[in-house]
C-alpha cells in the first residue's frame, strides 16, 4: 500500500462547481473511510502564510524551551487549567495505552512508539479559534506571549484559514456520503476549535524518539499545513503502516474519534505517530550544514495543527440517514453509545489526564 494511492482532493472544483465536483466529494468521503486522512488542496489557504506561521512558532519554541531548560518559570504555561491554553512543555502529554492493539500488529506495520506509552517529547500551544456558545463557561483565558508582538494576528490568520478548510472538507464529506451539505458543518458551529502548533526539539533528542506516540485524535477533524520535516506515519483501515507525504500546496486532514462515532464507523479515526526517523535526521543535517554557511535555521519540527470540534450539545449517535454505511459490527457492539460531544471530549481528556473544569449553564 503506497502513500500515492491516497487521492489529492481538488477543493476548487467543488467551490466553483466545475465539472467533476461531485466526484471530488465522493473522494473525500472515501479517503476518510479508507485512510482516515485527506490530502486537501484548498485554493483559499496560502502556503506562504503557513511558512510565516511556522517561522513564528519556531522562534517561540526555541525561546520558551531555553527558559524552561534553564529552570525558569514559564508564564505562558497553565498546568492549573490542565494545559488547555498556552504552552504545554515536553513530558506532559501521554497517549492512551493501545498495547493490545500494538501487540496484534507485526513486522513493518508495528509502531515505533514504546508501549505502554511514555510521555511525549513534544511541546504544544493551545489558542482558541472562533466563538463559543454563551452558555459554555470555561474561564480559560487566551494566552498571548508578551515577547511576540505579532502573535495574535498570526495565530488568528492561520487559525481562520485552517478552520475554514475544515468546514469545507466536512461539507464535501457530507455531500460525498449522500447527506445534506450542512450535516456536519452546522454541528461544528460553536465548537471548541483549537489552533495547536506542535513542536519537537530536533537537537535535544536522538533518532528513534517518539514525539507523539501511537494514538488517534479525540476531536472531529484535525488539520495541518505541510511540515518542514518528515516523521509522521499513519495506519490504514487494514492496519498497514505508511509514511505520510504531503504534496506541495496541500493540507493534511485527519479524522478524529468524533467523526468515526457520528458516522457509525464509516469514517476511520486514523491511528498515527510522529517519530524522529533517519529521514528526519537527513533534513536536520542539511539544515545544520546550511547554518555553517550563514543560514539561520531553527531546528524544531513544527506541525501547524488545528483541532476542529463539534459543538458541546451535538449528539454523537451514528447518523441514521447513512445507516447503510455504518460498521454494523461496531454499532451492534455498543462501541458508539449515545452521548454528547462534550461528554466524549471529557472522556477522552480524562483518559490522558488533561480534563479541565467546564460548566454548561442551562
Secondary structure, 3 states (H helix, E strand, C coil): CCHHHCCEEEHHHHHCCCCCHHHHHHHHHHHHHHCCEEEEECCCCCHHHHHHHHHHHHHHHHHHHHHHHCCCCCCCECHHHCCCCEEECCCCCCCCCCHHHHHCCCHHHCCCCCCCCCCCCCEEEEEECCCCCCCEECCCCCCCCCCCCCHHHHHHHHHHHHHHHHHHHHHHHHHHCCCCCCCCHHHHCCCCCEECCEEEECCCCCCCCEEEEEECCCCCEEEECCCCCCCEEEECCCCCEEECCCCCCCEEEEECHHHHHHCCCCCCCCCEEEECCHHHHHHHHHHHHHHHCCCCCCCEEEECEEEECCCCCCECCCCHHHHHHCCHHHHHCCCCCCCEHHHHHHHHHHHCCCCCCCEECC
